[in-house]
Amino acid sequence: MNAVVRQALSGDAAAATEVLRRSISVLCVSDHCNDPIRLEAWLQNKTVSNVTAWIGSADGYCVVACFDDAICGFGAMTLKGEVMLCYVDPAARFRGVSSALLDALEAKARLLGLAEVHLDSTVTARRFYEDRGYVAVGTTKQAFGAISCQSMAKRLAL
């Protein structure tokens, strides 16, 4: 069964926040190394109020992935084509959720007439993005204090 991806609603914020926090805590150990300070810095802005604001922002587009109406993934992109978030619940890993989220964000970028999308990838996610046509651009940078990220971009066929 494939995940259903739809535009996020404000009522999805609590479940989406839990997905973000579990995904980062469990699946991104290669990035935060279970260092409580690094992990807390990364999770600090992953709150229900912030996710609600991201969903309601006129400058962004947020999606959720669901299995049987249960939210198992959350993705967000600015309307300028910067993928800000693409996270899957650990229980749904390797079930196509991340790909479905990214496909939905890229489809929205195409509808907006964007020729390219870009993002900052963690070590954990880099191969996932490379397998989907993203290439490294520029140098690595630090996010959330001590998380190394690689800027990546993908040209879109319009």
ROSE-4610 file (N, C-alpha, C; in Angstrom, 1 decimal, always signed):
// ROSE-4610
residu = [M/M/M/N/N/N/A/A/A/V/V/V/V/V/V/R/R/R/Q/Q/Q/A/A/A/L/L/L/S/S/S/G/G/G/D/D/D/A/A/A/A/A/A/A/A/A/A/A/A/T/T/T/E/E/E/V/V/V/L/L/L/R/R/R/R/R/R/S/S/S/I/I/I/S/S/S/V/V/V/L/L/L/C/C/C/V/V/V/S/S/S/D/D/D/H/H/H/C/C/C/N/N/N/D/D/D/P/P/P/I/I/I/R/R/R/L/L/L/E/E/E/A/A/A/W/W/W/L/L/L/Q/Q/Q/N/N/N/K/K/K/T/T/T/V/V/V/S/S/S/N/N/N/V/V/V/T/T/T/A/A/A/W/W/W/I/I/I/G/G/G/S/S/S/A/A/A/D/D/D/G/G/G/Y/Y/Y/C/C/C/V/V/V/V/V/V/A/A/A/C/C/C/F/F/F/D/D/D/D/D/D/A/A/A/I/I/I/C/C/C/G/G/G/F/F/F/G/G/G/A/A/A/M/M/M/T/T/T/L/L/L/K/K/K/G/G/G/E/E/E/V/V/V/M/M/M/L/L/L/C/C/C/Y/Y/Y/V/V/V/D/D/D/P/P/P/A/A/A/A/A/A/R/R/R/F/F/F/R/R/R/G/G/G/V/V/V/S/S/S/S/S/S/A/A/A/L/L/L/L/L/L/D/D/D/A/A/A/L/L/L/E/E/E/A/A/A/K/K/K/A/A/A/R/R/R/L/L/L/L/L/L/G/G/G/L/L/L/A/A/A/E/E/E/V/V/V/H/H/H/L/L/L/D/D/D/S/S/S/T/T/T/V/V/V/T/T/T/A/A/A/R/R/R/R/R/R/F/F/F/Y/Y/Y/E/E/E/D/D/D/R/R/R/G/G/G/Y/Y/Y/V/V/V/A/A/A/V/V/V/G/G/G/T/T/T/T/T/T/K/K/K/Q/Q/Q/A/A/A/F/F/F/G/G/G/A/A/A/I/I/I/S/S/S/C/C/C/Q/Q/Q/S/S/S/M/M/M/A/A/A/K/K/K/R/R/R/L/L/L/A/A/A/L/L/L]
num = [1/1/1/2/2/2/3/3/3/4/4/4/5/5/5/6/6/6/7/7/7/8/8/8/9/9/9/10/10/10/11/11/11/12/12/12/13/13/13/14/14/14/15/15/15/16/16/16/17/17/17/18/18/18/19/19/19/20/20/20/21/21/21/22/22/22/23/23/23/24/24/24/25/25/25/26/26/26/27/27/27/28/28/28/29/29/29/30/30/30/31/31/31/32/32/32/33/33/33/34/34/34/35/35/35/36/36/36/37/37/37/38/38/38/39/39/39/40/40/40/41/41/41/42/42/42/43/43/43/44/44/44/45/45/45/46/46/46/47/47/47/48/48/48/49/49/49/50/50/50/51/51/51/52/52/52/53/53/53/54/54/54/55/55/55/56/56/56/57/57/57/58/58/58/59/59/59/60/60/60/61/61/61/62/62/62/63/63/63/64/64/64/65/65/65/66/66/66/67/67/67/68/68/68/69/69/69/70/70/70/71/71/71/72/72/72/73/73/73/74/74/74/75/75/75/76/76/76/77/77/77/78/78/78/79/79/79/80/80/80/81/81/81/82/82/82/83/83/83/84/84/84/85/85/85/86/86/86/87/87/87/88/88/88/89/89/89/90/90/90/91/91/91/92/92/92/93/93/93/94/94/94/95/95/95/96/96/96/97/97/97/98/98/98/99/99/99/100/100/100/101/101/101/102/102/102/103/103/103/104/104/104/105/105/105/106/106/106/107/107/107/108/108/108/109/109/109/110/110/110/111/111/111/112/112/112/113/113/113/114/114/114/115/115/115/116/116/116/117/117/117/118/118/118/119/119/119/120/120/120/121/121/121/122/122/122/123/123/123/124/124/124/125/125/125/126/126/126/127/127/127/128/128/128/129/129/129/130/130/130/131/131/131/132/132/132/133/133/133/134/134/134/135/135/135/136/136/136/137/137/137/138/138/138/139/139/139/140/140/140/141/141/141/142/142/142/143/143/143/144/144/144/145/145/145/146/146/146/147/147/147/148/148/148/149/149/149/150/150/150/151/151/151/152/152/152/153/153/153/154/154/154/155/155/155/156/156/156/157/157/157/158/158/158]
x = [+0.8/+0.0/+0.9/+0.6/+1.3/+0.8/+1.6/+1.2/+0.4/-0.6/-1.3/-0.7/-0.3/+0.3/-0.8/-0.9/-1.9/-1.3/-1.9/-1.4/-1.8/-0.9/-1.0/-2.1/-2.8/-3.8/-3.3/-3.8/-3.4/-3.6/-4.7/-5.0/-4.0/-3.1/-2.1/-0.8/-0.8/+0.5/+1.0/+0.2/+0.6/+1.2/+0.6/+1.1/+2.3/+2.3/+3.5/+4.7/+4.5/+5.6/+6.2/+5.3/+5.8/+6.6/+6.2/+7.0/+8.3/+8.4/+9.7/+10.6/+10.1/+10.9/+11.4/+10.5/+10.9/+11.9/+11.7/+12.6/+14.0/+14.1/+15.4/+16.1/+15.3/+15.9/+16.4/+15.6/+15.9/+16.7/+16.3/+16.9/+18.1/+18.4/+19.5/+20.6/+20.9/+21.9/+23.3/+23.5/+24.8/+25.1/+24.0/+24.2/+24.4/+23.5/+23.6/+24.4/+24.8/+25.6/+25.1/+23.8/+23.2/+23.8/+24.3/+24.8/+23.6/+23.2/+22.0/+21.9/+23.1/+23.1/+22.8/+23.5/+23.2/+21.8/+21.3/+19.9/+18.9/+19.1/+18.2/+18.2/+19.4/+19.5/+18.7/+18.7/+18.0/+16.5/+16.1/+14.7/+14.0/+14.8/+14.3/+13.1/+13.2/+12.1/+11.0/+11.2/+10.2/+9.1/+8.3/+7.2/+5.8/+4.8/+3.4/+3.1/+3.5/+3.2/+4.0/+5.3/+6.0/+5.5/+5.2/+4.7/+3.3/+2.5/+1.2/+1.5/+2.5/+2.9/+3.4/+4.2/+4.8/+3.6/+2.7/+1.5/+0.7/+0.5/-0.3/+0.4/+1.7/+2.5/+2.1/+1.9/+1.7/+2.9/+4.1/+5.3/+5.8/+5.0/+5.4/+4.3/+4.7/+3.8/+4.2/+3.3/+3.6/+2.7/+3.2/+2.5/+2.7/+1.7/+1.8/+1.6/+2.2/+2.0/+1.3/+0.3/-0.5/-0.7/-0.7/-1.1/-2.4/-3.5/-4.8/-5.1/-4.9/-5.2/-4.3/-3.3/-2.3/-1.1/-0.7/+0.4/+1.7/+2.5/+3.7/+4.9/+4.6/+5.7/+5.2/+6.2/+5.9/+7.0/+6.6/+7.5/+7.1/+8.1/+7.8/+8.8/+8.3/+9.1/+8.7/+9.6/+9.3/+8.7/+8.0/+7.5/+8.6/+9.8/+10.9/+11.7/+11.2/+11.8/+12.9/+12.9/+13.8/+13.1/+13.5/+12.9/+13.5/+12.6/+13.0/+13.0/+12.0/+11.8/+11.3/+11.8/+11.3/+11.7/+10.7/+11.0/+9.9/+10.3/+9.4/+9.5/+8.4/+8.3/+9.2/+10.0/+10.8/+10.0/+8.8/+8.0/+7.6/+7.7/+7.3/+8.5/+9.7/+10.9/+11.0/+11.5/+11.7/+10.3/+9.3/+8.0/+7.6/+8.6/+8.3/+7.8/+7.7/+7.1/+7.9/+9.2/+10.1/+10.1/+10.1/+10.0/+8.7/+7.6/+6.3/+6.2/+6.7/+6.8/+7.6/+8.8/+9.6/+9.0/+8.3/+7.6/+6.5/+5.8/+4.7/+5.3/+6.4/+7.0/+7.6/+8.2/+8.7/+7.6/+6.5/+5.3/+4.8/+4.7/+4.3/+5.3/+6.6/+7.6/+7.4/+7.1/+6.8/+5.6/+4.5/+3.3/+3.6/+4.5/+4.9/+5.8/+6.2/+7.1/+8.6/+8.9/+10.4/+11.2/+12.4/+13.2/+14.1/+14.2/+15.1/+14.6/+14.9/+14.6/+16.0/+16.1/+17.3/+17.1/+18.1/+17.9/+19.3/+19.3/+20.5/+20.3/+21.1/+21.0/+21.9/+21.4/+22.2/+23.0/+23.9/+24.7/+23.7/+22.8/+21.8/+21.0/+20.6/+19.7/+20.4/+21.7/+22.4/+22.2/+22.4/+22.3/+20.8/+19.9/+18.5/+18.3/+18.8/+18.6/+19.5/+20.7/+21.5/+20.7/+20.1/+19.4/+18.2/+17.8/+16.6/+17.0/+18.3/+18.8/+19.3/+19.5/+20.1/+21.6/+22.2/+23.7/+24.2/+25.4/+26.0/+26.3/+26.1/+26.4/+27.1/+28.1/+28.8/+29.4/+29.6/+30.3/+29.4/+29.9/+29.0/+29.0/+27.9/+27.8/+27.2/+27.2/+26.7/+25.2/+24.4/+23.0/+22.8/+21.9/+21.5/+22.7/+23.7/+24.9/+26.0/+25.7/+26.8/+26.4/+25.4/+25.0/+25.5/+26.3/+26.9/+25.9/+25.7/+24.7/+25.4/+25.0/+25.5/+24.4/+24.7/+23.7/+23.6/+22.4/+22.1/+21.0/+21.0/+20.0/+19.6/+18.4/+17.9/+17.2/+17.6/+16.9/+15.6/+14.5/+13.2/+12.8/+12.3/+11.8/+10.4/+10.1/+8.8/+7.8]
y = [-1.2/+0.0/+1.2/+2.2/+3.4/+4.5/+5.3/+6.4/+7.4/+8.0/+9.1/+10.4/+11.2/+12.5/+13.6/+14.5/+15.7/+16.9/+18.1/+19.3/+19.2/+19.7/+19.7/+20.7/+20.4/+21.3/+21.6/+22.7/+23.1/+22.0/+21.3/+20.2/+19.1/+19.0/+18.0/+18.3/+19.5/+20.0/+19.1/+18.7/+17.9/+16.6/+15.9/+14.6/+14.8/+15.9/+16.2/+16.5/+17.2/+17.5/+16.3/+15.3/+14.1/+13.3/+13.3/+12.7/+13.3/+14.6/+15.3/+14.9/+15.0/+14.8/+13.3/+12.4/+10.9/+10.7/+11.2/+11.0/+11.5/+12.7/+13.3/+12.5/+12.2/+11.5/+10.1/+9.3/+7.9/+7.7/+8.4/+8.1/+8.9/+10.0/+10.9/+10.8/+9.7/+9.5/+9.8/+9.5/+9.8/+11.3/+12.1/+13.5/+14.1/+13.7/+14.3/+13.4/+12.2/+11.3/+11.1/+11.2/+11.0/+12.0/+13.1/+14.2/+15.0/+15.0/+15.7/+17.2/+17.8/+19.2/+19.5/+18.7/+18.8/+18.4/+17.3/+16.9/+18.0/+18.5/+19.5/+20.8/+21.1/+22.3/+22.0/+20.8/+20.5/+20.4/+19.9/+19.7/+21.0/+22.0/+23.2/+23.8/+24.0/+24.6/+23.7/+22.4/+21.4/+21.3/+22.4/+22.5/+22.6/+22.2/+22.3/+23.7/+24.7/+26.1/+26.5/+26.1/+26.4/+25.6/+24.3/+23.5/+24.1/+24.5/+25.2/+26.5/+27.2/+28.5/+28.1/+27.1/+26.7/+26.2/+25.5/+25.0/+26.2/+27.2/+28.3/+29.5/+29.3/+30.4/+30.6/+31.8/+32.1/+31.9/+31.8/+31.7/+30.3/+29.3/+27.9/+27.0/+25.7/+24.6/+23.4/+22.9/+21.7/+20.6/+19.4/+18.2/+17.2/+16.3/+15.1/+13.9/+12.8/+11.5/+10.7/+9.9/+9.1/+7.6/+6.7/+5.4/+5.2/+4.8/+4.7/+5.9/+7.1/+8.3/+8.7/+7.9/+8.2/+8.9/+10.1/+10.8/+10.1/+9.8/+9.1/+9.9/+11.1/+11.9/+13.3/+14.2/+15.6/+16.3/+17.1/+17.8/+19.3/+20.1/+21.6/+22.2/+23.1/+23.8/+25.3/+26.2/+27.6/+27.7/+28.7/+28.9/+29.3/+29.5/+29.8/+28.5/+27.4/+26.1/+25.5/+26.0/+25.5/+24.4/+23.2/+22.1/+22.3/+22.6/+22.8/+21.6/+20.7/+19.5/+18.4/+17.2/+16.0/+14.8/+14.5/+13.5/+12.5/+11.3/+10.1/+9.5/+9.1/+8.4/+7.1/+6.8/+5.6/+4.3/+4.2/+3.0/+2.9/+4.0/+3.9/+4.0/+3.9/+4.0/+2.8/+3.1/+2.2/+1.7/+2.6/+2.3/+3.3/+4.1/+5.0/+6.4/+6.6/+7.8/+9.0/+9.0/+10.1/+10.5/+9.5/+9.7/+10.3/+9.9/+10.4/+11.9/+12.2/+13.6/+14.5/+14.0/+14.8/+14.9/+13.9/+14.0/+15.1/+15.1/+16.1/+17.5/+17.7/+19.0/+19.5/+18.5/+18.8/+19.1/+18.4/+18.7/+20.1/+20.5/+21.9/+22.9/+22.6/+23.5/+23.7/+22.6/+22.6/+23.5/+23.3/+24.1/+25.6/+25.9/+27.3/+27.8/+26.9/+27.3/+27.4/+26.8/+26.8/+25.8/+26.2/+25.4/+24.5/+24.8/+24.1/+24.1/+23.1/+23.0/+22.8/+23.3/+23.1/+22.8/+22.3/+21.9/+21.8/+21.7/+21.3/+20.0/+19.0/+17.6/+17.3/+16.5/+15.9/+14.8/+14.3/+13.1/+11.9/+11.8/+10.7/+10.7/+11.8/+11.9/+12.1/+12.3/+12.7/+11.6/+10.4/+9.3/+9.3/+9.5/+9.5/+10.6/+11.8/+12.9/+12.6/+12.1/+11.8/+10.8/+9.8/+8.8/+9.4/+10.6/+11.2/+12.4/+12.4/+13.4/+14.7/+14.8/+16.0/+15.9/+17.1/+17.1/+18.2/+17.9/+18.8/+20.1/+21.2/+22.5/+23.3/+24.0/+24.7/+23.8/+24.4/+23.7/+23.2/+22.4/+22.0/+23.2/+23.2/+24.2/+23.6/+24.3/+23.9/+24.4/+23.5/+23.8/+23.5/+24.2/+23.9/+23.7/+24.5/+24.6/+23.6/+22.3/+21.4/+20.3/+20.4/+19.4/+19.8/+19.0/+19.2/+19.0/+20.0/+19.8/+20.2/+19.5/+19.8/+20.4/+21.6/+22.2/+21.3/+21.1/+20.3/+21.0/+20.6/+21.2/+20.1/+20.3/+19.5/+20.3/+20.2/+20.8/+20.1/+20.8/+20.2/+20.3/+19.2/+19.2/+19.8/+20.9/+21.6/+21.1]
z = [+0.0/+0.0/+0.0/-0.9/-0.9/+0.0/+0.5/+1.4/+0.5/+1.1/+0.5/+1.0/+0.0/+0.3/+0.0/+0.9/+0.7/+1.4/+1.0/+1.6/+3.1/+3.9/+5.3/+5.8/+6.8/+7.4/+8.8/+9.4/+10.7/+11.7/+11.6/+12.5/+12.5/+11.5/+11.4/+12.2/+12.7/+13.3/+14.4/+15.3/+16.5/+16.0/+15.1/+14.6/+13.8/+12.9/+12.1/+13.0/+14.1/+15.0/+15.6/+16.0/+16.5/+15.5/+14.2/+13.2/+13.1/+13.0/+12.9/+14.0/+15.2/+16.4/+16.5/+16.2/+16.2/+15.1/+13.9/+12.8/+13.1/+13.6/+13.9/+15.0/+16.1/+17.2/+16.9/+16.1/+15.8/+14.5/+13.5/+12.2/+11.8/+12.5/+12.2/+13.2/+13.8/+14.8/+14.2/+12.9/+12.2/+12.2/+12.3/+12.3/+13.7/+14.7/+16.0/+17.0/+16.6/+17.4/+18.8/+19.0/+20.3/+21.3/+20.9/+21.7/+22.1/+23.4/+23.8/+23.5/+23.5/+23.2/+21.7/+20.8/+19.4/+19.0/+19.7/+19.4/+19.8/+21.0/+21.5/+20.6/+20.1/+19.2/+17.9/+17.4/+16.2/+16.5/+17.6/+17.9/+18.4/+18.8/+19.5/+18.7/+17.4/+16.7/+16.2/+16.5/+16.1/+17.1/+17.2/+18.1/+17.4/+18.1/+17.5/+17.0/+17.8/+17.4/+16.1/+16.0/+14.8/+13.6/+13.8/+12.6/+12.2/+13.1/+12.8/+11.9/+12.3/+11.6/+10.2/+10.1/+8.8/+7.9/+8.4/+7.6/+7.1/+8.0/+7.6/+6.9/+6.7/+6.0/+4.5/+4.1/+2.7/+1.9/+2.5/+1.8/+1.6/+2.0/+2.0/+1.6/+1.4/+1.0/+1.9/+2.6/+3.5/+3.1/+3.2/+2.9/+4.0/+4.1/+5.0/+4.2/+4.7/+4.1/+5.2/+4.7/+5.6/+5.2/+6.1/+5.9/+6.8/+6.1/+6.9/+7.7/+7.2/+7.8/+9.0/+9.3/+10.3/+9.6/+10.1/+9.5/+9.8/+8.8/+8.9/+8.2/+7.7/+7.1/+7.0/+6.9/+6.8/+5.9/+5.0/+4.1/+4.0/+3.8/+3.6/+2.7/+1.9/+0.9/+0.8/+0.6/+0.4/-1.0/-1.3/-2.7/-3.6/-3.1/-4.0/-4.3/-3.8/-4.1/-3.2/-2.0/-1.0/-0.1/-0.3/+0.5/+1.9/+2.9/+4.3/+5.1/+4.9/+5.7/+4.8/+5.1/+4.4/+5.4/+6.3/+7.4/+7.4/+7.7/+7.8/+9.2/+9.7/+11.0/+10.9/+11.9/+11.8/+11.5/+12.0/+11.7/+10.3/+9.5/+8.1/+7.1/+7.7/+6.9/+5.9/+4.7/+3.6/+3.0/+3.1/+2.6/+1.5/+1.0/+0.0/+0.4/+1.7/+2.2/+1.9/+2.1/+1.8/+0.3/-0.5/-2.0/-2.3/-1.7/-2.0/-1.6/-0.4/+0.0/-0.9/-1.3/-2.2/-3.6/-4.1/-5.4/-5.3/-4.2/-4.0/-4.0/-3.3/-3.2/-4.6/-5.3/-6.6/-7.6/-7.5/-8.3/-8.1/-6.8/-6.5/-7.1/-7.0/-7.6/-9.1/-9.8/-11.2/-11.5/-10.7/-10.9/-10.7/-9.8/-9.6/-10.7/-11.6/-12.7/-12.4/-11.3/-10.8/-11.7/-12.0/-12.8/-12.0/-10.7/-9.8/-8.4/-7.6/-6.2/-5.5/-4.3/-3.6/-2.1/-1.4/+0.0/+0.6/+1.9/+2.7/+3.3/+2.8/+3.2/+4.4/+5.3/+6.4/+5.8/+6.6/+6.2/+6.0/+6.9/+6.9/+5.5/+5.1/+3.9/+2.6/+2.6/+1.3/+0.2/+0.5/-0.5/-1.1/-0.2/-0.6/-1.7/-1.4/-2.4/-3.6/-3.5/-4.7/-5.6/-5.0/-5.8/-6.5/-6.1/-6.7/-7.6/-8.0/-8.9/-8.4/-7.1/-6.5/-6.5/-6.8/-6.8/-5.8/-5.3/-4.4/-5.1/-4.4/-4.9/-3.7/-4.0/-2.9/-1.9/-0.7/+0.3/+1.4/+2.3/+3.4/+4.4/+5.2/+6.2/+7.5/+8.5/+9.8/+10.0/+10.5/+10.8/+12.3/+12.9/+14.3/+15.2/+14.9/+15.8/+15.4/+15.2/+14.9/+13.9/+13.2/+12.2/+10.8/+10.2/+8.9/+7.8/+7.0/+5.9/+4.5/+3.5/+2.1/+1.3/+0.7/-0.1/-1.4/-1.9/-3.0/-3.9/-5.1/-6.0/-7.1/-7.6/-8.7/-9.7/-11.0/-12.1/-12.3/-12.6/-12.8/-14.3/-14.8/-16.1/-16.0/-16.8/-16.7/-17.6]
